[in-house]
Amino acid sequence: MSGFDTRWLDLREVADHAARDRGLRQRVTDHVMAVGEDATVVDLGAGTGSTLRALLPEAQHWRWKLVDNDANLLAEAGSRHGLSGRVECVEAHLDDISVDTFDGSRLVTASALFDLVSEDFLAGLVAQLVQADVSLYAALNYDGICHWDDPHPMDEEVVAAFNTHQQSDKGFGPALGPAATPSLRKLLEGQSFHVAMAPSPWRLDPSHAELQRQFVSGMATAAAETGLVSKMDVNDWQSARLERAENSSCFVGHWDLFAFR
Ligand SMILES: C[S@@+](CC[C@H](N)C(=O)[O-])C[C@H]1O[C@@H](n2cnc3c(N)ncnc32)[C@H](O)[C@@H]1O
């Protein structure tokens, strides 16, 4: 178990797919298709396979290696893709993967992953990408910006506390949180990659009420854990936000990034 359950990943997948930057996605699929239909793509922190689904229909022609340390999520990914013989599920901790994982692949992908990792992890990964001569598509990393159309007096404080929590250890050392994509860009450019970035925010409306509720509850728990806001203030904020979820709209900023040499 990684702490990411299928229900949460399913809930966010709709918003994630709508949020991905279309132009960048097209550049990524063109880049993979340029080497023919049997290109290999490695998806890190694959979960239930959301990235593969986001890159359909083109992705059905590629060979996929889905890497995750959560056996349950990988089993779910394996049962969902319907691409017989083209998908290998690899159960591994990302700290333990070697450059061989990327051997012969055209692209490495990761979505909603790099805001969980440390700068050291990214530096190691970029070194492996250079060694394997492979490109990178990193989608949907949180950028620290979150606001609602119907402001609440505690929004700013809660979001600031949440952003601090985003930098705590998520299994890879101190996490980059909102700094992930700018840091990744710097590391990649330092190794002569061409890097393109585009915003990919969630724009949640009342049709995403359940996602809004789960997101608000997760944010409240994380914010309270920092001790930067009082438990009582966070509880009041959470109750108000949960009540409004059917009527409010919420913006959650992310970055997509594509890097190639
Ligand atoms: C936020 S989820 C994103 C899942 C998927 N990429 C998506 O967009 O739906 C993060 C994923 O990273 C995986 N993960 C977290 N830490 C990991 C680690 N140390 N090694 C391998 N996978 C890890 C989790 O199991 C989870 O599937």
The ligand as an SDF file (V2000), in Angstrom:
LIG
                    3D

 27 29  0  0  0  0  0  0  0  0999 V2000
   -0.3090   10.6790   -6.9420 C   0  0  0  0  0  0  0  0  0  0  0  0
   -0.1210    9.0230   -7.4130 S   0  0  0  0  0  0  0  0  0  0  0  0
   -0.1030    9.2000   -9.1940 C   0  0  0  0  0  0  0  0  0  0  0  0
   -0.4360    7.9320   -9.9030 C   0  0  0  0  0  0  0  0  0  0  0  0
   -0.5460    8.0430  -11.4240 C   0  0  0  0  0  0  0  0  0  0  0  0
    0.6780    8.5040  -12.0200 N   0  0  0  0  0  0  0  0  0  0  0  0
   -1.6970    8.9500  -11.7780 C   0  0  0  0  0  0  0  0  0  0  0  0
   -1.4560   10.0230  -12.3530 O   0  0  0  0  0  0  0  0  0  0  0  0
   -2.8550    8.5900  -11.4890 O   0  0  0  0  0  0  0  0  0  0  0  0
    1.5840    8.6720   -7.0740 C   0  0  0  0  0  0  0  0  0  0  0  0
    1.9970    7.2670   -7.4360 C   0  0  0  0  0  0  0  0  0  0  0  0
    3.3770    7.1100   -7.1310 O   0  0  0  0  0  0  0  0  0  0  0  0
    3.5610    5.8390   -6.5260 C   0  0  0  0  0  0  0  0  0  0  0  0
    4.7380    5.9350   -5.6610 N   0  0  0  0  0  0  0  0  0  0  0  0
    4.8890    6.7380   -4.5740 C   0  0  0  0  0  0  0  0  0  0  0  0
    6.0870    6.5350   -4.0170 N   0  0  0  0  0  0  0  0  0  0  0  0
    6.7020    5.5700   -4.7680 C   0  0  0  0  0  0  0  0  0  0  0  0
    7.9570    4.9150   -4.6910 C   0  0  0  0  0  0  0  0  0  0  0  0
    8.8280    5.2070   -3.7250 N   0  0  0  0  0  0  0  0  0  0  0  0
    8.2710    3.9870   -5.6150 N   0  0  0  0  0  0  0  0  0  0  0  0
    7.3840    3.6740   -6.6000 C   0  0  0  0  0  0  0  0  0  0  0  0
    6.1840    4.2660   -6.7350 N   0  0  0  0  0  0  0  0  0  0  0  0
    5.8390    5.2000   -5.8180 C   0  0  0  0  0  0  0  0  0  0  0  0
    2.2860    5.5940   -5.7440 C   0  0  0  0  0  0  0  0  0  0  0  0
    2.0850    4.2260   -5.4580 O   0  0  0  0  0  0  0  0  0  0  0  0
    1.2410    6.1720   -6.6810 C   0  0  0  0  0  0  0  0  0  0  0  0
    0.7920    5.2160   -7.5940 O   0  0  0  0  0  0  0  0  0  0  0  0
  1  2  1  0
  2  3  1  0
  2 10  1  0
  3  4  1  0
  4  5  1  0
  5  6  1  0
  5  7  1  0
  7  8  2  0
  7  9  1  0
 10 11  1  0
 11 12  1  0
 11 26  1  0
 12 13  1  0
 13 14  1  0
 13 24  1  0
 14 15  1  0
 14 23  1  0
 15 16  2  0
 16 17  1  0
 17 18  1  0
 17 23  2  0
 18 19  1  0
 18 20  2  0
 20 21  1  0
 21 22  2  0
 22 23  1  0
 24 25  1  0
 24 26  1  0
 26 27  1  0
M  CHG  2   2   1   9  -1
M  END
$$$$
